[in-house]
Amino acid sequence: MESRRCYWDFGYFPTPRCIDLGRVDIISAGAISQAALFSLARVPGIQMGGYIFDHDRTSLSNFNRNMLTLRGDVDHLKAELCSSRCAQVFDLTPVAARYSSTHQLSGRVLVGVDDIPSRWVIQRNSPGWVGVSGTSHFSVSSSSHRTSEPCSGCLHPIDDATIVGSIPTISYVSFWAGLSLAVRLLREHAGVPYPREKQHLWLTPLRMDLAHSSMWFPVPACPKCPVGCAASRRK
């Protein structure tokens, strides 16, 4: 079956000519975060600073999806690479290490980490808004969490089984995950975040022509939230 044409968007929201996002910390400098930075850097008049955390180095397997990466970047630290490639637009300080609770995070955090327990640690130590995007098979999971809302631990209260070996990926799935993250950050800054019934997006870019290629969901508070967020305690 072939899809010749389809249409979908994230919803209109007004943006000013100059956008100063202030400090935004980024956890991971891999495919999702690079797609988010690639997208944000193309917004006219945008400014942003912050820290970007990643201990990993670029490998050949990254080239099909890492938007800021060139062939000569093999073995370069991903955090330093992202900081350098975005230097004309963003003031990102690279931290060549895994994020740990010893680092104090800013009021806005972008998370491009698929590992669920790592998300719990980040959410638990974040003082404000958190945007999270991940990939699963051919689909994207994207969500955002204010301090008063159910958190990423409520959305994913159970860790997935450990996968051994390389995980198959498709380049455009990671790109849509990063693009979704960039849109959520811009909407939060503009004061027009998605309503509660759209706190979580499940998106399958492979077949955007299908009726259920995009599904919006609220995030229910989970009484057994591993983060122990305020919403789960109220529940």
C-alpha positions as CSV (number, residue, x, y, z in Angstrom):
1,M,0.0,0.0,0.0
2,E,1.3,3.4,-0.9
3,S,0.6,6.8,0.7
4,R,1.0,9.6,-1.8
5,R,0.0,12.5,0.4
6,C,-0.9,13.2,4.0
7,Y,-1.2,16.2,6.4
8,W,-0.6,16.6,10.1
9,D,0.6,19.4,12.4
10,F,1.3,20.2,16.0
11,G,-1.4,22.9,16.2
12,Y,-1.0,26.6,15.7
13,F,0.4,28.9,18.4
14,P,1.6,32.5,18.2
15,T,5.3,33.2,18.6
16,P,7.1,36.5,19.1
17,R,9.8,37.7,16.7
18,C,12.5,37.3,19.3
19,I,12.4,34.2,21.5
20,D,14.7,34.1,24.6
21,L,14.2,30.7,26.1
22,G,16.7,31.5,28.9
23,R,18.4,28.5,30.5
24,V,17.3,25.1,29.3
25,D,19.2,22.0,30.3
26,I,19.4,19.0,27.9
27,I,19.9,15.4,29.0
28,S,21.5,13.4,26.2
29,A,23.2,14.6,23.1
30,G,22.0,11.7,20.9
31,A,19.5,11.6,18.0
32,I,16.5,13.0,19.7
33,S,18.2,15.9,21.3
34,Q,20.1,16.7,18.1
35,A,16.8,16.7,16.2
36,A,15.4,19.1,18.8
37,L,18.4,21.4,18.5
38,F,18.4,21.2,14.7
39,S,14.7,22.3,14.7
40,L,15.0,25.0,17.4
41,A,18.1,26.6,15.7
42,R,15.9,27.3,12.6
43,V,13.4,29.5,14.6
44,P,14.2,33.1,13.7
45,G,15.4,35.3,16.6
46,I,15.8,32.4,19.1
47,Q,18.2,32.4,22.0
48,M,19.0,29.7,24.6
49,G,21.7,28.7,27.1
50,G,22.2,25.8,29.4
51,Y,24.0,22.6,30.0
52,I,24.0,19.5,27.8
53,F,24.8,16.2,29.4
54,D,26.1,13.1,27.6
55,H,29.1,10.8,28.4
56,D,28.9,9.0,25.0
57,R,31.1,9.4,21.9
58,T,29.9,9.4,18.3
59,S,30.0,6.1,16.4
60,L,29.4,5.1,12.8
61,S,25.9,3.7,13.8
62,N,24.8,7.2,14.7
63,F,24.9,8.7,11.2
64,N,21.5,7.6,10.0
65,R,19.7,9.8,12.6
66,N,22.0,12.3,14.3
67,M,21.2,15.6,12.6
68,L,24.2,17.6,13.8
69,T,26.8,14.9,13.1
70,L,29.3,14.6,10.2
71,R,31.5,11.6,9.2
72,G,34.6,13.3,10.7
73,D,32.9,13.4,14.1
74,V,33.5,9.7,14.9
75,D,34.9,9.2,18.5
76,H,34.1,12.9,19.3
77,L,32.1,13.5,22.5
78,K,28.5,14.1,21.6
79,A,27.9,16.8,24.2
80,E,30.9,18.8,22.9
81,L,29.8,18.2,19.3
82,C,26.3,19.6,19.9
83,S,27.7,22.6,21.8
84,S,30.1,23.4,18.9
85,R,27.6,22.9,16.1
86,C,25.0,25.2,17.8
87,A,27.5,27.8,19.0
88,Q,26.2,30.5,16.6
89,V,22.7,30.3,18.0
90,F,22.9,28.7,21.5
91,D,25.2,29.0,24.4
92,L,25.4,25.3,25.5
93,T,27.9,24.2,28.1
94,P,28.9,20.5,27.4
95,V,29.1,18.1,30.4
96,A,30.8,14.9,29.2
97,A,29.2,12.7,31.8
98,R,25.9,11.0,32.6
99,Y,23.5,13.2,34.4
100,S,23.4,12.6,38.2
101,S,21.5,14.1,41.1
102,T,24.6,16.1,42.0
103,H,23.9,18.5,39.1
104,Q,21.3,21.1,39.8
105,L,18.9,21.4,36.9
106,S,17.2,24.5,35.5
107,G,13.5,25.2,35.5
108,R,13.2,23.7,32.0
109,V,14.7,20.4,31.0
110,L,14.6,18.5,27.7
111,V,15.1,14.7,28.0
112,G,16.0,12.6,24.9
113,V,16.7,9.5,26.9
114,D,14.9,6.1,26.2
115,D,16.1,4.6,29.4
116,I,13.1,4.8,31.8
117,P,14.9,4.7,35.2
118,S,17.1,7.6,34.0
119,R,13.9,9.6,33.3
120,W,12.7,8.9,36.8
121,V,16.0,10.3,38.3
122,I,15.8,13.4,36.0
123,Q,12.2,14.0,36.8
124,R,12.8,13.6,40.6
125,N,15.5,16.3,40.5
126,S,13.8,18.7,38.1
127,P,12.4,21.9,39.8
128,G,10.1,22.9,37.0
129,W,8.9,21.9,33.5
130,V,10.2,18.7,31.9
131,G,9.8,17.7,28.2
132,V,10.5,14.0,27.4
133,S,10.7,12.3,24.0
134,G,11.6,8.7,23.2
135,T,11.2,6.2,20.4
136,S,9.8,2.7,20.4
137,H,9.9,0.5,17.3
138,F,8.4,2.8,14.5
139,S,6.7,5.2,16.9
140,V,7.4,8.3,19.0
141,S,6.3,9.0,22.6
142,S,6.4,12.6,23.6
143,S,5.1,14.3,26.8
144,S,5.6,17.3,29.0
145,H,5.2,17.7,32.7
146,R,4.7,20.7,34.9
147,T,5.3,20.3,38.6
148,S,1.5,20.2,39.3
149,E,0.9,17.6,36.6
150,P,1.4,13.8,36.6
151,C,5.1,13.3,35.8
152,S,7.0,11.0,33.5
153,G,7.1,8.4,36.2
154,C,3.3,8.3,36.1
155,L,3.4,7.9,32.4
156,H,6.0,5.1,32.5
157,P,5.9,3.6,36.1
158,I,7.5,0.3,35.0
159,D,10.9,-0.2,33.4
160,D,11.0,-2.0,30.1
161,A,12.9,-5.2,29.8
162,T,16.6,-4.8,29.1
163,I,17.4,-5.1,25.4
164,V,20.8,-6.6,24.6
165,G,22.6,-5.6,21.5
166,S,21.9,-2.9,18.9
167,I,18.4,-1.4,18.7
168,P,17.1,-1.0,15.1
169,T,16.2,2.6,14.3
170,I,14.8,4.6,11.4
171,S,16.2,8.2,11.0
172,Y,12.9,10.0,10.6
173,V,11.4,8.5,13.8
174,S,14.1,10.1,15.9
175,F,13.7,13.3,14.1
176,W,10.0,13.5,14.8
177,A,10.7,12.7,18.5
178,G,13.1,15.7,18.6
179,L,10.7,18.0,16.7
180,S,7.9,17.1,19.1
181,L,10.2,18.1,22.0
182,A,11.1,21.4,20.3
183,V,7.4,22.3,19.8
184,R,6.6,21.5,23.4
185,L,9.3,23.8,24.6
186,L,8.2,26.6,22.4
187,R,4.6,26.2,23.4
188,E,5.6,26.2,27.1
189,H,7.7,29.4,26.6
190,A,4.8,31.1,24.7
191,G,2.4,30.3,27.6
192,V,0.2,28.0,25.4
193,P,1.1,24.5,26.5
194,Y,-1.0,21.6,25.3
195,P,-4.1,21.0,27.5
196,R,-4.2,18.1,29.9
197,E,-5.9,15.8,27.3
198,K,-2.9,16.3,25.1
199,Q,-0.1,15.8,27.7
200,H,1.1,12.7,25.9
201,L,1.5,12.2,22.1
202,W,1.9,8.8,20.5
203,L,3.0,9.3,16.9
204,T,3.8,6.8,14.1
205,P,5.5,8.8,11.3
206,L,5.7,5.7,9.1
207,R,2.0,5.9,8.1
208,M,0.9,9.5,8.8
209,D,-2.0,8.8,6.4
210,L,-3.7,6.5,8.8
211,A,-6.4,7.7,11.2
212,H,-4.5,6.4,14.3
213,S,-1.0,7.5,13.3
214,S,-1.2,10.2,16.0
215,M,-3.0,9.7,19.3
216,W,-3.2,12.3,22.1
217,F,-3.7,11.2,25.7
218,P,-3.9,12.7,29.2
219,V,-1.4,11.3,31.7
220,P,-3.2,9.9,34.7
221,A,-1.7,10.2,38.1
222,C,-0.2,6.9,39.2
223,P,-0.5,6.0,42.9
224,K,2.7,3.9,42.6
225,C,4.7,6.6,40.7
226,P,8.4,5.7,41.1
227,V,9.2,9.4,41.2
228,G,6.7,10.2,44.0
229,C,5.4,13.4,42.3
230,A,2.9,15.7,43.8
231,A,0.1,14.5,41.5
232,S,0.7,10.9,42.5
233,R,0.7,11.7,46.2
234,R,-2.7,13.5,45.8
235,K,-4.0,10.4,44.1
